[in-house]
Amino acid sequence: MSDSPAQITYDDFCKLDLRVGKIVEAADHPNADKLLVLQVDLGDERRQLCAGLKGYYEPDQLVGRSIVVVANLAPRTMRGLESQGMLLAASNDDHSQVILLTTAEDIAAGSSVS
């Protein structure tokens, strides 16, 4: 078992802006073997996310899914493309299985996750 991450306070957790995003487009990243480029509707805006999902999902499997997004993460350039947030996914220790966290029921894009 690996070391546990440092504990955070409730106030730290409250700083996260977790929102439902609906994937409207998905494609292979042109400059990366493991990344997919997603266009995500967050209700009041559209964001581009780069996610290490290639090999676990085909792009067409992702379109239409409602996911959980960390919306207030600072943008980061990943292999030449800007990623404007991060999606949440679960994985086992060796990353042989990666599961995208989705909503069980339909809810509007941009809805708050708490």
BAFI-3210 file (N, C-alpha, C; in Angstrom, 3 decimals, decimal comma, padded with zeros to 6 digits):
// residues 114
n [1|2|3|4|5|6|7|8|9|10|11|12|13|14|15|16|17|18|19|20|21|22|23|24|25|26|27|28|29|30|31|32|33|34|35|36|37|38|39|40|41|42|43|44|45|46|47|48|49|50|51|52|53|54|55|56|57|58|59|60|61|62|63|64|65|66|67|68|69|70|71|72|73|74|75|76|77|78|79|80|81|82|83|84|85|86|87|88|89|90|91|92|93|94|95|96|97|98|99|100|101|102|103|104|105|106|107|108|109|110|111|112|113|114]
n.u [000,839|000,516|001,899|-000,332|-001,975|-001,407|-003,508|-006,287|-008,028|-011,522|-012,086|-010,121|-011,069|-013,459|-012,588|-012,433|-013,982|-016,231|-017,933|-020,624|-019,959|-020,691|-019,612|-019,008|-017,493|-014,850|-011,513|-008,468|-005,383|-003,203|-000,429|000,304|000,559|-001,094|-003,147|-006,435|-008,399|-010,873|-013,929|-015,880|-019,031|-019,881|-022,211|-022,442|-020,286|-017,821|-015,238|-011,876|-010,431|-007,596|-007,013|-005,766|-006,890|-006,732|-006,606|-008,104|-010,619|-012,455|-012,718|-015,391|-016,926|-017,144|-018,512|-021,339|-021,491|-021,939|-019,785|-017,598|-015,979|-013,083|-013,346|-012,039|-009,314|-006,091|-005,268|-003,325|-000,680|-000,544|001,417|001,410|-001,248|-003,781|-005,140|-008,051|-008,952|-009,803|-010,823|-012,548|-011,529|-011,335|-008,827|-007,078|-004,239|-002,109|-002,872|-004,141|-006,782|-009,052|-011,610|-013,999|-015,503|-018,867|-022,188|-024,993|-027,571|-029,401|-028,414|-028,249|-025,655|-022,999|-024,009|-023,506|-021,232|-021,139]
n.v [-001,177|002,233|005,370|007,498|010,398|013,803|015,102|017,291|020,311|020,970|023,489|023,680|021,711|022,921|024,838|023,685|023,680|021,731|020,444|019,301|018,153|017,892|015,774|016,807|016,537|014,382|013,367|011,878|012,988|014,966|014,920|013,086|009,886|008,797|010,512|011,934|014,432|016,425|018,135|019,936|020,670|022,973|024,125|027,119|027,645|026,355|023,983|022,854|019,780|017,828|014,482|011,518|009,098|007,482|004,285|003,223|004,144|004,655|007,495|007,897|006,567|008,288|010,636|012,480|011,641|012,462|013,963|014,420|017,395|019,208|022,401|024,766|024,488|025,597|026,403|024,206|023,419|020,656|018,666|020,562|021,406|023,266|022,401|022,879|022,342|019,480|016,115|013,702|010,446|006,960|004,591|001,444|000,195|-000,440|000,863|-000,567|-000,586|001,934|004,024|006,258|008,817|009,254|010,713|009,142|009,660|011,830|015,159|018,703|020,176|021,880|021,821|021,906|019,915|018,369]
n.w [000,000|-000,803|000,430|002,184|000,877|001,984|004,536|004,025|004,867|005,519|004,535|002,549|000,765|000,005|-001,740|-004,209|-007,361|-008,371|-011,064|-013,166|-016,360|-019,820|-022,288|-025,497|-027,755|-028,784|-029,343|-030,613|-029,220|-031,094|-030,657|-028,713|-027,203|-025,218|-024,615|-024,839|-026,436|-025,242|-025,753|-023,653|-022,355|-019,987|-019,173|-018,917|-020,433|-022,761|-022,514|-023,144|-022,497|-021,795|-021,473|-019,947|-021,203|-023,385|-024,792|-022,828|-023,356|-026,360|-028,491|-029,495|-027,608|-025,516|-026,105|-025,246|-022,633|-019,186|-016,990|-014,096|-013,384|-012,451|-012,280|-011,638|-011,854|-012,683|-016,078|-018,192|-020,356|-022,400|-024,132|-026,218|-026,458|-024,805|-021,689|-019,945|-017,304|-015,250|-015,433|-013,368|-012,509|-011,721|-010,774|-010,718|-008,770|-010,594|-012,845|-014,855|-015,182|-015,759|-014,841|-015,812|-013,918|-013,807|-014,009|-012,506|-013,138|-015,393|-015,442|-015,584|-017,545|-016,005|-013,482|-009,960|-008,060|-005,004]
ca.u [000,000|001,332|001,673|-001,543|-001,727|-001,589|-004,882|-006,645|-009,142|-012,792|-011,944|-009,366|-011,988|-014,448|-011,978|-012,627|-015,218|-016,574|-019,165|-020,972|-019,676|-021,147|-018,640|-019,668|-016,564|-013,664|-010,604|-007,094|-004,462|-002,304|000,984|000,489|000,094|-002,042|-004,121|-007,568|-008,794|-012,322|-014,633|-016,834|-020,011|-020,057|-023,425|-022,267|-019,094|-017,244|-013,822|-011,080|-009,688|-006,736|-007,133|-005,038|-007,889|-006,500|-006,311|-009,183|-011,858|-012,403|-013,373|-016,845|-017,560|-017,203|-019,434|-022,653|-021,400|-021,839|-018,634|-017,280|-014,831|-012,528|-013,465|-011,197|-007,899|-005,400|-004,975|-001,991|-000,399|-000,181|001,880|001,079|-002,646|-004,167|-006,183|-008,688|-009,623|-009,455|-011,952|-012,281|-011,576|-010,782|-007,958|-006,443|-002,840|-001,211|-003,522|-004,637|-008,206|-009,390|-013,050|-014,425|-016,604|-019,986|-023,401|-025,889|-028,803|-029,181|-028,478|-027,776|-024,246|-022,706|-024,511|-022,478|-021,028|-020,668]
ca.v [000,000|003,444|006,384|008,290|011,838|014,674|015,497|018,678|020,749|021,178|024,742|023,351|021,002|023,882|025,636|022,999|023,922|020,488|020,630|018,318|018,556|016,932|015,664|017,037|016,066|013,680|012,974|011,578|014,124|014,793|014,843|012,277|008,505|008,378|011,560|012,289|015,830|016,469|019,405|019,668|021,711|023,200|024,905|028,507|027,736|025,122|023,874|021,775|019,011|016,750|013,450|010,277|008,026|006,681|002,910|002,802|004,532|005,195|008,808|007,836|006,052|009,347|011,704|012,399|011,288|013,519|013,646|015,373|018,198|020,237|023,530|025,914|024,154|026,479|025,756|023,621|022,954|019,234|018,292|021,590|021,829|023,709|021,702|023,909|021,677|018,072|015,244|012,729|009,041|006,033|003,579|000,528|000,543|-000,526|001,604|-001,433|-000,274|003,324|004,213|007,649|009,066|009,852|010,831|007,994|010,186|013,001|016,448|019,746|020,552|023,039|021,609|021,801|018,622|018,618]
ca.w [000,000|-000,898|001,461|002,016|000,644|003,142|004,802|003,779|005,691|004,826|003,792|001,331|-000,134|-000,502|-002,806|-005,481|-008,098|-009,061|-011,836|-014,188|-017,726|-020,829|-023,384|-026,783|-028,792|-028,282|-030,424|-030,217|-029,169|-032,251|-030,284|-027,509|-027,343|-024,182|-024,324|-025,674|-026,316|-025,069|-025,675|-022,584|-022,065|-018,550|-018,989|-019,332|-021,281|-023,277|-022,172|-023,711|-021,510|-022,260|-020,441|-020,214|-021,325|-024,594|-024,428|-021,937|-024,035|-027,714|-028,454|-029,708|-026,394|-024,520|-026,498|-024,622|-021,212|-018,183|-016,152|-013,039|-013,807|-011,570|-013,200|-011,291|-011,953|-013,628|-017,362|-018,336|-021,715|-022,431|-025,473|-027,193|-026,385|-023,470|-020,958|-019,130|-016,192|-015,099|-015,135|-012,315|-012,900|-010,731|-011,383|-009,773|-008,486|-011,756|-013,934|-015,922|-015,292|-015,494|-014,990|-015,787|-012,992|-014,521|-013,216|-012,688|-013,727|-016,212|-014,757|-016,491|-017,589|-015,169|-012,128|-008,929|-007,413|-003,639]
c.u [000,886|001,004|000,409|-001,182|-001,967|-003,069|-005,071|-007,810|-010,408|-012,721|-011,141|-010,277|-012,980|-013,887|-012,169|-013,982|-015,475|-017,914|-019,377|-020,655|-020,155|-020,154|-019,383|-018,801|-015,403|-012,831|-009,252|-006,288|-003,451|-000,842|001,252|-000,138|-001,010|-003,156|-005,244|-007,877|-010,317|-012,806|-015,808|-017,718|-020,179|-021,272|-023,293|-021,043|-018,669|-015,758|-013,189|-010,314|-008,827|-006,704|-006,439|-005,954|-007,691|-006,025|-007,351|-010,547|-011,543|-013,138|-014,897|-017,601|-017,817|-018,238|-020,817|-022,630|-021,310|-020,782|-018,486|-015,958|-014,395|-012,406|-012,541|-009,711|-007,252|-005,115|-003,532|-001,825|000,116|000,124|001,379|-000,368|-002,994|-005,306|-006,733|-009,505|-009,163|-010,723|-011,558|-012,468|-010,976|-009,888|-007,426|-004,957|-001,928|-001,774|-003,933|-006,128|-008,411|-010,865|-013,372|-015,579|-017,685|-021,174|-024,311|-027,197|-028,475|-029,378|-027,827|-026,275|-024,063|-023,205|-023,356|-022,438|-020,482|-020,778]
c.v [001,244|004,393|007,163|009,737|012,626|015,013|016,969|019,028|020,843|022,456|024,537|022,682|021,971|024,777|024,998|023,357|022,667|020,681|019,474|018,920|017,480|016,938|015,794|016,624|015,364|013,222|012,610|012,882|013,937|014,574|013,970|010,900|008,120|009,372|011,619|013,757|015,874|017,913|019,155|020,893|021,797|024,086|026,308|028,709|026,349|025,137|022,720|021,099|017,985|015,716|012,171|009,065|007,126|005,287|002,339|003,077|004,950|006,536|008,747|007,260|007,155|010,431|011,448|012,056|012,531|013,102|014,686|016,057|019,122|021,480|024,693|025,565|025,071|025,731|025,272|023,151|021,524|018,836|019,254|022,049|022,206|022,849|022,669|023,315|020,241|017,280|014,281|011,325|008,223|005,044|002,657|000,867|000,516|000,171|000,712|-001,227|001,182|003,507|005,696|007,809|009,853|009,988|009,650|008,423|011,442|014,260|017,475|019,957|021,829|022,883|021,413|020,393|018,907|017,360]
c.w [000,000|000,244|001,151|001,729|001,933|003,309|004,454|004,703|004,849|003,995|002,509|000,313|-000,767|-001,607|-004,179|-006,083|-008,939|-009,743|-012,803|-015,549|-018,684|-021,982|-024,706|-027,972|-028,113|-029,468|-029,834|-030,182|-030,300|-031,883|-029,069|-027,689|-026,370|-023,915|-025,345|-025,420|-026,315|-025,108|-024,735|-022,361|-020,555|-018,273|-019,526|-020,217|-021,749|-022,968|-022,925|-022,585|-022,230|-021,134|-020,878|-020,273|-022,534|-024,186|-023,474|-022,562|-025,461|-027,679|-028,592|-028,504|-025,376|-024,836|-025,902|-023,146|-020,343|-017,179|-015,042|-013,409|-012,667|-012,450|-012,874|-011,209|-012,991|-014,929|-017,423|-019,779|-021,652|-023,868|-026,544|-027,194|-024,950|-022,924|-019,924|-017,985|-016,123|-014,823|-014,023|-012,851|-011,763|-011,463|-010,300|-009,681|-009,703|-013,004|-015,108|-016,141|-014,893|-015,815|-014,816|-014,801|-013,733|-013,570|-013,525|-013,346|-014,511|-015,371|-015,678|-016,384|-016,778|-013,744|-011,164|-008,360|-006,017|-002,807]
res [m|s|d|s|p|a|q|i|t|y|d|d|f|c|k|l|d|l|r|v|g|k|i|v|e|a|a|d|h|p|n|a|d|k|l|l|v|l|q|v|d|l|g|d|e|r|r|q|l|c|a|g|l|k|g|y|y|e|p|d|q|l|v|g|r|s|i|v|v|v|a|n|l|a|p|r|t|m|r|g|l|e|s|q|g|m|l|l|a|a|s|n|d|d|h|s|q|v|i|l|l|t|t|a|e|d|i|a|a|g|s|s|v|s]
***
